[in-house]
Amino acid sequence: MPYPEYICAPMRDELTSVGFQELKTPEDVDKSIPNSEGTVLLVMNSVCGCAAGTARPGVRLSLNSGKKPSKLMTVFAGQDLEATSQARKYTLPYPPSSPAIALFKDGKLVHFIERHHIEGRSAEMIAENLKMAFEEYC
């Protein structure tokens, strides 16, 4: 069963308040990722501690860099189940992971940060990882 919205709403707001668009259905995902032009940053949001402690803060910090993705998107694992499942099809061959952060360029996955690269790292480390990817691909 999905997590209740009242639990997830503040976690969603951490990303939507800085310009992320929520993808809540498989159709939203299919319209936003495979045929996109430019760069798309997709955050697979989660209720876990590493999402709150480092993933979302790291993503927010990364957006203070010079180059940034053209579009900011998010799905919520554990709540928007079908949208998350559809998004994970575009992050293959990586196994399902949440939180996770994907960067696409012209519809192709070019950079991916799995949960095991988020756990135990600081928000600043995640931001630096993303900034380097933005410099290369954005």
C-alpha positions as a Markdown table, in Angstrom:
| # | Residue | x | y | z |
|---|---|---|---|---|
| 1 | Met | 0.0 | 0.0 | 0.0 |
| 2 | Pro | 1.2 | 3.5 | -0.7 |
| 3 | Tyr | 2.2 | 5.9 | 2.1 |
| 4 | Pro | -0.5 | 8.3 | 3.1 |
| 5 | Glu | -0.3 | 11.7 | 1.4 |
| 6 | Tyr | -0.1 | 13.7 | 4.7 |
| 7 | Ile | 3.3 | 11.9 | 5.3 |
| 8 | Cys | 4.6 | 12.6 | 1.8 |
| 9 | Ala | 3.3 | 16.1 | 1.2 |
| 10 | Pro | 6.2 | 17.9 | 3.0 |
| 11 | Met | 8.7 | 15.7 | 1.2 |
| 12 | Arg | 7.1 | 16.4 | -2.2 |
| 13 | Asp | 7.2 | 20.2 | -1.3 |
| 14 | Glu | 11.0 | 20.1 | -0.8 |
| 15 | Leu | 11.3 | 19.5 | -4.5 |
| 16 | Thr | 8.3 | 21.2 | -6.0 |
| 17 | Ser | 9.1 | 24.4 | -4.1 |
| 18 | Val | 12.3 | 24.7 | -6.2 |
| 19 | Gly | 10.7 | 23.9 | -9.5 |
| 20 | Phe | 10.3 | 20.2 | -9.8 |
| 21 | Gln | 7.3 | 18.9 | -11.7 |
| 22 | Glu | 5.6 | 15.8 | -10.3 |
| 23 | Leu | 5.0 | 12.9 | -12.6 |
| 24 | Lys | 2.1 | 11.0 | -11.0 |
| 25 | Thr | 1.1 | 8.6 | -13.8 |
| 26 | Pro | 2.9 | 6.3 | -16.2 |
| 27 | Glu | 1.6 | 8.6 | -19.0 |
| 28 | Asp | 3.2 | 11.6 | -17.4 |
| 29 | Val | 6.5 | 9.7 | -17.3 |
| 30 | Asp | 6.2 | 8.7 | -20.9 |
| 31 | Lys | 5.5 | 12.2 | -22.1 |
| 32 | Ser | 8.4 | 13.7 | -20.1 |
| 33 | Ile | 11.4 | 11.4 | -20.5 |
| 34 | Pro | 11.9 | 9.3 | -23.6 |
| 35 | Asn | 11.3 | 12.1 | -26.2 |
| 36 | Ser | 12.6 | 15.0 | -24.2 |
| 37 | Glu | 14.9 | 17.5 | -25.7 |
| 38 | Gly | 17.7 | 18.9 | -23.6 |
| 39 | Thr | 18.4 | 17.6 | -20.1 |
| 40 | Val | 15.9 | 16.2 | -17.6 |
| 41 | Leu | 16.8 | 15.7 | -13.9 |
| 42 | Leu | 14.6 | 13.0 | -12.4 |
| 43 | Val | 14.5 | 12.5 | -8.7 |
| 44 | Met | 12.9 | 9.3 | -7.4 |
| 45 | Asn | 11.8 | 10.7 | -4.1 |
| 46 | Ser | 11.3 | 8.5 | -1.0 |
| 47 | Val | 10.3 | 8.7 | 2.7 |
| 48 | Cys | 13.6 | 7.1 | 3.9 |
| 49 | Gly | 16.1 | 8.9 | 6.0 |
| 50 | Cys | 18.8 | 9.2 | 3.3 |
| 51 | Ala | 16.3 | 10.9 | 1.0 |
| 52 | Ala | 15.5 | 13.5 | 3.7 |
| 53 | Gly | 19.1 | 13.8 | 5.1 |
| 54 | Thr | 21.1 | 13.9 | 1.9 |
| 55 | Ala | 19.3 | 13.2 | -1.4 |
| 56 | Arg | 16.8 | 16.1 | -1.5 |
| 57 | Pro | 19.1 | 18.6 | 0.2 |
| 58 | Gly | 21.9 | 17.5 | -2.2 |
| 59 | Val | 19.6 | 18.0 | -5.2 |
| 60 | Arg | 18.6 | 21.4 | -4.0 |
| 61 | Leu | 22.2 | 22.5 | -3.5 |
| 62 | Ser | 23.2 | 21.2 | -7.0 |
| 63 | Leu | 20.8 | 23.7 | -8.5 |
| 64 | Asn | 22.9 | 26.6 | -7.3 |
| 65 | Ser | 25.5 | 25.8 | -10.0 |
| 66 | Gly | 26.1 | 27.5 | -13.2 |
| 67 | Lys | 24.7 | 24.9 | -15.5 |
| 68 | Lys | 21.4 | 23.2 | -14.7 |
| 69 | Pro | 19.1 | 20.7 | -16.4 |
| 70 | Ser | 16.4 | 22.1 | -18.7 |
| 71 | Lys | 13.7 | 20.3 | -16.8 |
| 72 | Leu | 13.2 | 19.1 | -13.2 |
| 73 | Met | 11.0 | 16.1 | -12.7 |
| 74 | Thr | 10.2 | 13.8 | -9.7 |
| 75 | Val | 8.3 | 10.6 | -9.0 |
| 76 | Phe | 7.5 | 9.4 | -5.4 |
| 77 | Ala | 8.5 | 5.8 | -4.7 |
| 78 | Gly | 6.1 | 4.3 | -2.2 |
| 79 | Gln | 3.3 | 6.5 | -3.2 |
| 80 | Asp | 3.1 | 7.1 | -7.0 |
| 81 | Leu | 3.7 | 3.4 | -7.6 |
| 82 | Glu | 2.8 | 3.1 | -11.3 |
| 83 | Ala | 4.6 | 6.3 | -12.2 |
| 84 | Thr | 7.7 | 5.1 | -10.3 |
| 85 | Ser | 7.6 | 1.7 | -12.0 |
| 86 | Gln | 7.4 | 3.4 | -15.4 |
| 87 | Ala | 10.3 | 5.8 | -14.6 |
| 88 | Arg | 12.4 | 2.8 | -13.6 |
| 89 | Lys | 12.1 | 1.4 | -17.1 |
| 90 | Tyr | 14.1 | 4.4 | -18.3 |
| 91 | Thr | 16.9 | 3.8 | -15.7 |
| 92 | Leu | 17.7 | 0.3 | -16.8 |
| 93 | Pro | 20.1 | -1.5 | -16.5 |
| 94 | Tyr | 20.2 | -0.1 | -13.0 |
| 95 | Pro | 18.1 | -2.1 | -10.5 |
| 96 | Pro | 15.1 | -0.3 | -8.7 |
| 97 | Ser | 16.4 | 2.1 | -6.2 |
| 98 | Ser | 14.9 | 4.9 | -4.1 |
| 99 | Pro | 15.9 | 7.4 | -3.5 |
| 100 | Ala | 17.7 | 7.7 | -6.8 |
| 101 | Ile | 18.7 | 10.6 | -9.1 |
| 102 | Ala | 18.8 | 10.3 | -12.9 |
| 103 | Leu | 20.0 | 12.7 | -15.6 |
| 104 | Phe | 18.7 | 12.3 | -19.1 |
| 105 | Lys | 20.0 | 14.1 | -22.2 |
| 106 | Asp | 17.7 | 14.1 | -25.2 |
| 107 | Gly | 15.8 | 11.1 | -23.7 |
| 108 | Lys | 18.9 | 9.0 | -22.9 |
| 109 | Leu | 20.1 | 8.2 | -19.5 |
| 110 | Val | 23.6 | 9.8 | -19.0 |
| 111 | His | 24.1 | 9.8 | -15.2 |
| 112 | Phe | 22.6 | 7.9 | -12.4 |
| 113 | Ile | 23.0 | 8.0 | -8.6 |
| 114 | Glu | 21.7 | 4.9 | -6.9 |
| 115 | Arg | 20.7 | 4.7 | -3.3 |
| 116 | His | 24.0 | 3.0 | -2.3 |
| 117 | His | 25.7 | 6.1 | -3.6 |
| 118 | Ile | 23.5 | 8.3 | -1.5 |
| 119 | Glu | 23.7 | 6.5 | 1.8 |
| 120 | Gly | 26.6 | 7.6 | 4.0 |
| 121 | Arg | 27.3 | 10.6 | 1.8 |
| 122 | Ser | 26.7 | 14.2 | 2.7 |
| 123 | Ala | 24.3 | 16.5 | 0.8 |
| 124 | Glu | 27.4 | 18.5 | -0.4 |
| 125 | Met | 28.9 | 15.3 | -1.9 |
| 126 | Ile | 25.7 | 14.5 | -3.8 |
| 127 | Ala | 25.5 | 18.2 | -5.0 |
| 128 | Glu | 29.1 | 18.1 | -6.2 |
| 129 | Asn | 28.5 | 14.8 | -8.1 |
| 130 | Leu | 25.4 | 16.3 | -9.8 |
| 131 | Lys | 27.2 | 19.6 | -10.6 |
| 132 | Met | 30.0 | 17.7 | -12.4 |
| 133 | Ala | 27.3 | 15.8 | -14.4 |
| 134 | Phe | 25.6 | 19.2 | -15.2 |
| 135 | Glu | 28.9 | 20.6 | -16.4 |
| 136 | Glu | 29.3 | 17.7 | -18.7 |
| 137 | Tyr | 25.8 | 17.2 | -20.0 |
| 138 | Cys | 23.8 | 20.5 | -19.6 |
